[in-house]
Every structure is written in C-alpha cells, then in structure tokens.
Amino acid sequence: MRRVATHRVYQVNTGDWLSFPVLELDEAGNVVRIYPLAEEISHTEWLPGMIFVSPFFIERKGSEPFSVFFHRLNQEVACLPVSSLSCRAYWLTSFNLSALEFTSESRIIAL
C-alpha cells in the first residue's frame, strides 16, 4: 500500500475537486481510498501540485494548454459507461497551481 498527499486532486469520473487529500494506492497502482489530510500521517509521500484520478490513461497532447487538456478529459469520460471502473492516479509535475496551467517542465506521471 502506498499513501500520497497533495495540494489538489481532480476526480475525472465524478468531476470533483478535492483540496489537501490523501490517496491510498494498492500494489497495482489503483486508487483504493481518498480522504482529507487532517494531520501528518507517517509513511505518506508529499507530492506538490495536482493529481488527477482517472479510470483511463491520461496524457497531454503536444503542448496543449491546461484548459484544452481538461476539456478533452471531460469529453472522454462522458463516453464511458456509468459503472465505476478502477482508477489510477496521475501526478502533474511542475504544474503552475495558482494559474492552473502547465509549464514547459510539466509532465504527467502515473503513480
């Protein structure tokens, strides 16, 4: 079991934004639990910025801006069946959280 915390999480399948959450991931990398970060928890990795929780693989297409990336993900999830699929977590590194925009160093890393 791996535990990570971050500034913001976006749940692609529900459209929910969460502030300062903790995510628990199983050995395969699937998200098994999300809950608020109420206090420091031992063996929790802090990943600054933003994490997307998604039932499908996500990637940035070329140098698309965040607004286009975000719109595309929401269109893709609308095509999925209503049933809840297992979700993976994707960390957006070097992301400008205050401007909600990618930087030239931004990467999307599957956790």
Helices and strands as residue ranges (DSSP letters): E 2-5, E 8-11, E 16-19, E 21-25, E 31-36, E 45-46, E 50-54, H 66-78, E 88-96, E 101-110
